[in-house]
Amino acid sequence: MIEPKNTLKNLKTYDVPAYPEKWAMKLDSNENYIGPSPKVLNAIKNITIDEISHYPYYGGLYDALCKKYDVSKSSIVITNGADEAIFALINTYMTQQSSMLTITPAFSMPKIYAAQIGCEYVEVPYEKRWEFPFESFVKSVKQNTKIIWLTSPNNPTGTVIAPEQIKYILEHFKDRLVVVDETYGAFSDYSCIQLVKTYKNLAVVKSMSKDYALAGLRLGFVVSDSKNILNIKKMLSPYNVNAVAAKAAIAAVSDDQHFQKMKAELNKSKKFLTEEFKKLKVKVYDSHANFILAEFGEKTDYVYNVLLKNRIIVKKYDELGALRITLPAFEAAKKLAGLITTRDVIVFDMDGVLVDVQNSYRLAIAETYKYFTKREISQEDIKAAKNLGGLNNDWDLTYHLLKSAGTWVPYDDIVEKFQQMYWNDGKGCINDESLIIDKTLLETLSQRYILAVFTGRPRVEAEFTLKKFDILKYFSKIVTMNDVPKERQKPDTLGLEKIRTSVFAGKMLYVGDTVDDVKCAKEFRITGFGVAHTREQADLLLNNGAKFVLNSVNQLGDFIK
């Protein structure tokens, strides 16, 4: 194998989907939801054989762009998307000895291109969300800083850098190249393009993907001093933009009426979604782009998955607890907002409620007991111990039973033996469990309520079983023994609190079959439903806080009406 240069060896590729998915709304990549001007489609339809078979001519496109942005032909160069513009700028000016300065979080491609060269890439973090950290940024300019990279509006924040701050940087660092990425600039009220006539150290990157909806044709350009443009051209192929993209771009630029109508529609959606999310106490930052950044915090996964289930894809930032949502048309925005609402929550215990564990957990308890005591134990004795409360974890229950029998065994040994019987890497008696709840009931309930699981199982075992019976998809939140400290297991209410804070919860209902389950619900001050198969068990659950007791979980649908 022939090795690449060292700077590429540990660099990850930027992978993209190979085939389109049938999304109801694709809102993860900031493409223009409205689409291009009809003039663009008409231009493409009328492309000639000569325009395809010959190398492209760019004079008409340069004329259109120069007129649109009031710049000279010598101060502009077209590129294959804004990505090529970024690539060309960095490769024109950066070396392994030089440094590049920017902020974080920001668009990832400049960092990737810098890594390809092997130059230093310095990121200044925001100090206050999401205000440009002007003072610390300026202080971070070093002697070997060659490019100062500014993105306004920024991705993923949607925020802008104040014009006076940009001018200050241009004035005080005239021996550095200041790049302003204005990929989303058409949605802002300010552009730096005219500053190119004053500052020879300025280069502005533009894209035609977001404003003119030409993402699939890949077209961008750089505006800078004519000498800079000549140098940048040295990094570009002579025919880097195809004839179809060039012709489409001329048509797009000529239809300002379509652009203004599109911008007004997206701004209407922006205002609506911002107001709707604020009603849910979700922080939405002031965006000058065709997307919004909404901080859902602990509810981020829930909202993301709700949208995903409805074939809506957005961009999730786990480290920010936020979703970046490309703005759709207004009617689509209303549909999206309608999915992110407060709903009542039904929380299920697993064992004895969703799943019959007589031949799994109960068997593992009995067999572990028998292994260490050499004696049998009845299911009635196991149930009686369970009814004492405080023994929701079956390892703890087995330890209690052994201790009560006068047999002391190290806890870890009990766990090891129990798991050999029950789990055994997914090959144990966990496979002998059967589903109690009717899938049709879950489907029906999930249309109206948020469904969740709060179980004493380890996560791997809980998800194994829920996937096995193909019911994991119905639950928006799963809380297991791994999600709460040992001292906060049921009947402690921490698990229910985690569920409440992770979804937009209205009233809550907890369905369980043990004393710990109903005590937990009572302590959390929500309605607790018990599931019992005997009068004695029903009375026990009612006496410990159950509001109602069902003979079967499958009665739940009719009962809660």
N, C-alpha and C positions, 0 to 999 in steps of 0.2 A: 504494500500500500504506500502510495506517495503522500507524505504528510503535508498539510497546509502550513502556512506561516504561523508562527507561535501565537499571534494575537487572535487567531480564529479557533484554536484548539479547544478552548473551554467555552466558546461562545455558543449560546443556544439559538437555534433558528426561530424565526417568527413565522410559525405555521398558520396557515389559513385553511378554511374548509374547502374541500375539493368539489363538493356538490351543494347546490342550494337546498335548504330545508323549507318545508311549507309552513312558514310562520303566519299566524294571523296578523301579528305586528312584529317586524324586525326592528328593534329599537336599541341595539347594542353597539352599533358601529358609527353612529352619527351620520349615516347617509341621509340624503334629503328625502323625506317621507312623501312629499307632494309630487316629486318627479320633475323632469325637465320641461321646458317650453315646448308646445306643439311644433314650433318652428324647428326645433332640434330634430325631432322625429322626421319632419318633412325633408330637412336637409339630408339626413342619412338615407332616406328612401330614394332621393334623387341623385345620389352619388353616381358618377359616370365611370365607365370602364377605364378611361384614361387616368382618372384620379386614383384608381386602385392599382393599375398596372405600372404606373410611373412613380418615381420618388415624389414625396409631397413638396408642395410650395407653401411657404409660411407667410408670404407678404400680406395677404388678406387678413390673417389672424393678428399679425403685428399691428396692422392699421387699426383694426377694431379695438385691440387692447390699449393702444396708445391714445386713441380717442376717448375711450371709456375712462381711463385713469389719468389722463392729461400728463403723459410722460413721453419722452423722446424714444425713438427706436433703439438708439444706442444704449439706453439705460434699462433695457428689459431683455430677458431671455426666457423662452418657453421650455418647459421640462415635462417629462413623463410622470405627471402627478407631482404633488408637493414633496413626496418622498425623494424623488430624484433631485429636486431642488436642495433639500436638506443634505443629501449625500454629496452633491457637487460642492456646496459651500464648505462642508467639513473637510472634504478631501482636497480642496483647493488651498486651504490655509493651515490646516493642522498637521503637526508632525509629532513624533513620539516625545519630543522635548517640550512641546507646548501644552498649555492647559486651557480647558474650556469651562466656562462658568454658567450655571443655570440654577433653576429652583426645582424643588420636588414637593409633591408629585407633579409630573408633567408627561407629555407625549414621549413614548419610549424610543422612537427611532433615532433621535440624535445620540442617545446613549449607546445604542447598538453600533451606529456608524463610527462613533468615537472609539469604541472598543476594537473595531476592526483595524483601526490605525494603531492603537496602543497608546494613545495620548491620555493625559490625565483629565478626568471628568469630575468636576466639583459641583456638588448639589447643595444648595442652601435651602433648608427646610422652612416652611411657613412657621411663623411664631404665633400668629393669630389667624384662625380660619376666616376666610381665605384672603387675607390682606397681604399684598406684596411686601415682603420683608426688606424694605428699601435700605435702611441703614446697615443692617448686617450683610446685605447683598453687596453693597458698595465696598464695605470693608473687606469683603472676600476676594476682591480683584487683586491678583498677585502679579509679580513682575513678569512671569512667563504666561500670563493669561493672554491668549491670542484672539479668542472669540468669546464675546459676552452674548449669551443666548437668552432672549426674552420671548415669551409666548403670550400674546394678548389679542383676544381672550384665550385664557389657558384651558387646557384639557387635562384633567377632568373637572376642574372647578367652575369653569364658565366665567371667571372673574377677569377683570382687565387691570392693566397697570396704568396709573395716572399719567397723562401726557407730559406733565411737568417733570415727572420722575424719569421718563424715557429721555427727555431732552437733557436733563442733568447728566445722565450717563453718557450720552453722545458728546456733550461739551467737555466733560472731565476725562474722558478716555478716548481721545481722538486718534491715538495710535493703536487702538484695538478695533476689530470688526464687531460692530453691534448688529446682531441679527434679530429682527422682530418677525416671528412667525404669526402671520395674520390669516391662518387657515379658516378661522371662524370670523374674520374681520367684517364680513358683509352684514353680520347680525349685530354689530356694534355701531356706536355713533361716532367712532373715531378711527382714523387710519393714519399710519406714519408715511404713506407713500410720498406725499408732497415734501416731506422732510429730506428725501433723497436729494433734492435740488440744493439743499443747504449743507448737508453733512455727507462728506465723502466716505465716512466710516460706517455708513448705514446700509444694510441690505434687508429688504422686506420680502418675505416668502408668502405667496398667495396660492390658493387652491381653487379649482372649479368643481370640486366634488360636493361641498356642503351647500354652497349658494346656488349653483347652476345645475346640480344633480347629475354631474358627469363622472361620478365615481368609477363607473365601469369602463369609461374611455381613458382614464388616467391623464389628467392635464393640470399642470400648475405653471407657475412662472416666478422669476425673481426680478425685483426692481432694485437697482443700485446705481452707483456712479459708473459711467461708461468704462473706465479703466478696470473696475472690479468685474463688470460684465464680461469683458474680454478675457480676463483670467478664468472666470467660471466656465466660459465656453470651452476652454481647453480640456475640461474634465468631462465634457458631454459628447455624445455621438452626434454626427452632423444631421442625421435624420432620426432623432430620438422620439419625436411625436408623430403618430401615424396620421394619414390623410383624413380618415373618418373623424378622429378626435378634433383635428384642426377645423374641419368644416362645421362640425357640431358646435364648437366653441364660438365661432363667428355668429351662428344663429342664436345661441344662448345669450350672448352679450347684447345682441340687437333687440331682445325682447324684455325691456325693462318693466313693462306692464305686468308680465307674468311673474317676474322676480318680486315686485312690490306686493302683488296679491299673495304670493306664497309666503313672504315674510310676515305679512299681516295675519295670515292664518296661523302660522306657527307661534307668533306672539300671543295670539288669542288663546291657544292651547297652553302656552307657558303660564299665562296669568291664571287660567282656570286650574291647572294642576297644582300650581303653587298655593292657591287659596284652599283647594280641597285637602292637600296634605297638611297645611297649617291647622286645619280643623282637627286633625288627628294628632296635633302637637309634634309634627315632624318638621325638622329644620330644613328649609329649602334655601339655598344661597342664591343671591341675585346673579342671574346668568345673562351674559351678553352673547350667547351662542345659540345653536339650534338644539340644545339639550339642557337639562337641569340636573343638578347633583342634590339628591335628597338623602339626608341622614336618618335612617330608620333604626340605627343602633342595634339593640338586641333583636329587633323584629326584621332585620335585613334578610335573613335566610327565609323567614316565613313569607315575606312579600315576594321575594324572588321566585320562590317555588309556586306560590299562588299564580303568579303571572305565567310561569313556565307551564303549569297545568292547563292554562288557557291559551297555550301556543303563542305567548308573548315573551320575547327574549330581550332582556336589558343587560347592562354591564354591571357586574357586582364587584365591589371593592371591599373585601373582608377587613382589610387593615384600617379602613376608614369607617366601617359600619354604614356604608352608603351604597346607593344605586345611582348610576348615571343613566338617565332615560332620554333617549333621543325624542324630540318633540314630534308627535304624530299630528295628523289633521284633527280639527276640533271634535268631530263626532267620534273619532277613534279615542281621543283623550277622555271623553266622557265614559266610554266603555271601560277604559283602563281604570279610571278612578272608581268606577262602580264595583270593581273587584277588590279594592283595598278599603274595606269598611269594617267597622266594629260588628262582630257577630258573637252570639253566645257560644260557649265552649263546653263540649262533653269530653271528659277525661276518663279513660278506661284503664283499670288494672289489667294485667294480662292473664295470669294464672288463675284458672277457675272462672274467668269472665270471658275472655276472648278465646282461650285455649284450654282444653281438657288436659290436665297434667297428672292424672292418676297413674298412667303408665310411664311417666318420665320423672318429674321432680319427686313425687310421692314414692315412687319405686326406688329412686336413688337414695332418698332418706332412709328407707327401710333396709336397703342392701348395705349402705354404709354403716348403719347401726348394727346390723347382723355381723358384718365383717369384724368390728372391733369388740362386740360383746359375746359373739357366738350364740345370740338369742334372737328370736323373732320379735317384731313389734307390730301391733295392729294399726290399721289405718285410723281407727277410732282414737287410739292414743296419740297418733301424730296430729289429728285434728284437734284434740283437746289441748295439746300444747300450743298449737297455732292460735287457738281462741284465747290464750292468756294475754296476747298482745305483746308488742315489743320484739317479736321474733319473725318479722316479715322476711328476713333473709334466711333462706333454707340452710345455709351453712351454719348460721347462728342457731337455728332450730335444731339441727342435728347435734351440734355441740351441747345444747341444753339437754336434749334427750339422753345423750351419753353420760353427761355429768349427773343427771337425775338417777341414772341406773347405777351410779357408783363407778363408772368407767371414765378415767381421765385420759384424754388423748390430746396431744398438741393440736392447736387449731389448724395450723398449716397442713398437718397430716390428714385431718378430716376433709379439708378443702380438696386436697390432692386426690383422695380416694373417691370423694363425691363426684369430682369432675371427670375422673376416669369412667365412671358409670354413666353420668348424664351427658357430658359434652364430648370428650374424646375427639377433639378436632372436628366436630360436626358429624361423627360417626356413632355417637352414643344413643341412649334411649330418648334423647331429644327428638329423634325421628319417629318415635311412637306416639307423639302428641297428635291430637285431632282438633279441628276447628269447631268451636262452639257457636260463634256468632255467624249469622247469615250475611253473606257478602252483599246481598241485595239491600239489607238493612243499612249496612255501612255506606253503600253508594247513595242511598236516599238521605241518610243523615248528613253526609258530607256536602250535599247541595245546599243545606240550610245552616249547618253549624260548622264551627271549627272543631276538628277531632284531634285528640292528643292521647298519648300513652304515658302513664307514670307507673313504672314497674321496679321491683327489686332485683330484676335480672341484670347480669352484665350486658353491656351494649351489644357485644358480638352475638350473644345468644338471643337477645330480643330481636335484633334485625334479621338474624338467620331465620327465625320462626315466622316473622311478619312477611319476609320475602317468600318463604316457602309456600305460604298460603295465599300469596299475591294480594296482601291487604296493606302493605307498607304505604302504598300510594295514597291511602285515604287519610293518613295522619300527618298533620302539619308540624307536630313537635313530639319527639320521643325523649323522655327523661328516664334514665336508668341508674343503677347503683353507681356507675362510673361518673355520673354527673353531680353527685352530692357526696359530701364527706361521710365517713362511716357513722359518725355521731349524729348526722342529720338525716338518716334514713327514716322511712315511715315508722311511726306515725308523725314524725316531724313534717312540717308543711313546706320545707324549702323547695321540694320538687314541684309542688303546685305553684309556688311563687315564680319559679323559673318558667313554667308554662304561661302564666299570666303575663309576664313581662316580655315574652317572646312573640306574642301575637296581639292583635287588636281585639282584646277580650271584653265581652259584655258580661252577662251572668255566666257562672260556671257550675257544672254538675260533675260529680265524681262517682263512677260506678265501680264498686269493688265487692269482694266476697269475704273479707276478713275484718276482724276487729280493728286492726291497724288502719285499714282503708277508711272505714267510716269515722274513726276517731280523727284521722287526718283531715277529712272533709269538714267535720264539725269544728275543729280547731281553726281551720282556715276560713270559717264562716261562709261556706258554700253548701249547697244541697248535696247530700250524700245518698246515693241509691245502693242498697245491698242486693246481692244475688245469693239466694239460699235455697237448698233443696229439701230442708227439713224444717218443721215448726220450731224445733229447739234452736237451730242456727238462725232462723229468722228473728226470733225473740232476742237472741244475743246481739244481733246487729242493731236491732231497734233500740235496745237498752244502752248501746254504746254510741248512739248518735245518728243512725240511719234515718232519713226522712221517710223513705219507702223501701220495701223489700220486694224483689221480683223472684219468681220461681225460675225464670230464665232471662238472660240478657236480651233475648229476642223479643221480649215483651216491651222493651224500652220504647220502640217507635210509637206504639199505640198509647203507652202510658204518659209520655211527656206531651202529648197533644193537649 
